[in-house]
Amino acid sequence: MELIKDFFIIVGIFACMSLGIYFLLHSGDAKKKTRQTIQDTRESIQEINQQFDDVLEQLQEMNTPLEKAMKIVRSFNEKVLSKK
């Protein structure tokens, strides 16, 4: 009876060690996948930020012509509306 008990203890120890090693090995893979996902997300965010910067630059380039057009419209409105 004592021999069977010792056998099961040894088998249990090896089973627990095997499970521990298995989880340790696969946790590295999960960390790699998580890091890759984070890196992909960062790259995507940087791409979107670059696109926003490009759009902002294009809009700022349009400000000067729009301001000139608004001055012309205002002066026209002042001339036309002041004549009653």
C-alpha positions as CSV (number, residue, x, y, z in Angstrom):
1,M,0.0,0.0,0.0
2,E,2.8,2.4,0.9
3,L,4.5,1.5,-2.5
4,I,1.4,2.4,-4.4
5,K,1.0,5.7,-2.5
6,D,4.7,6.6,-3.2
7,F,4.2,5.7,-6.9
8,F,1.1,8.0,-7.2
9,I,3.0,10.8,-5.5
10,I,5.9,10.5,-8.0
11,V,3.5,10.4,-10.9
12,G,1.6,13.4,-9.6
13,I,4.9,15.4,-9.2
14,F,5.9,14.6,-12.8
15,A,2.4,15.4,-14.1
16,C,2.5,18.8,-12.2
17,M,6.0,19.5,-13.5
18,S,4.9,18.6,-17.1
19,L,1.9,20.9,-16.9
20,G,4.0,23.7,-15.5
21,I,6.6,23.4,-18.3
22,Y,3.8,23.2,-20.9
23,F,2.2,26.4,-19.6
24,L,5.6,28.2,-19.3
25,L,6.4,27.3,-22.9
26,H,3.1,28.4,-24.3
27,S,3.0,31.6,-22.2
28,G,6.0,32.8,-24.3
29,D,4.0,32.3,-27.5
30,A,1.0,34.2,-26.0
31,K,3.3,37.1,-25.0
32,K,4.8,37.2,-28.5
33,K,1.3,37.3,-30.1
34,T,0.2,40.1,-27.6
35,R,3.3,42.1,-28.3
36,Q,2.8,41.7,-32.1
37,T,-0.8,42.8,-31.7
38,I,0.3,45.9,-29.7
39,Q,2.9,46.7,-32.3
40,D,0.4,46.4,-35.2
41,T,-2.0,48.6,-33.3
42,R,0.7,51.2,-32.7
43,E,1.7,51.2,-36.4
44,S,-2.0,51.6,-37.4
45,I,-2.4,54.5,-35.0
46,Q,0.8,56.1,-36.5
47,E,-0.6,55.7,-40.0
48,I,-3.9,57.3,-39.0
49,N,-2.1,60.1,-37.3
50,Q,0.0,60.7,-40.5
51,Q,-3.2,60.8,-42.6
52,F,-4.7,63.3,-40.1
53,D,-1.5,65.4,-40.4
54,D,-1.8,65.4,-44.2
55,V,-5.4,66.4,-44.1
56,L,-4.6,69.2,-41.6
57,E,-1.8,70.4,-43.9
58,Q,-4.1,70.4,-46.9
59,L,-6.8,72.4,-45.0
60,Q,-4.3,74.9,-43.8
61,E,-3.1,75.4,-47.4
62,M,-6.7,76.2,-48.3
63,N,-7.1,78.9,-45.5
64,T,-5.3,81.7,-47.4
65,P,-7.4,81.4,-50.6
66,L,-10.6,81.1,-48.5
67,E,-9.6,84.2,-46.5
68,K,-9.1,86.2,-49.7
69,A,-12.4,85.0,-51.1
70,M,-14.2,85.9,-47.8
71,K,-12.7,89.5,-48.0
72,I,-14.0,89.9,-51.5
73,V,-17.5,88.6,-50.5
74,R,-17.5,90.9,-47.4
75,S,-16.6,93.9,-49.5
76,F,-19.2,93.1,-52.1
77,N,-21.8,92.6,-49.4
78,E,-20.9,95.9,-47.8
79,K,-21.2,97.7,-51.1
80,V,-24.4,96.0,-52.1
81,L,-26.1,96.1,-48.7
82,S,-25.1,99.7,-48.0
83,K,-27.0,100.9,-51.1
84,K,-30.6,101.1,-50.1
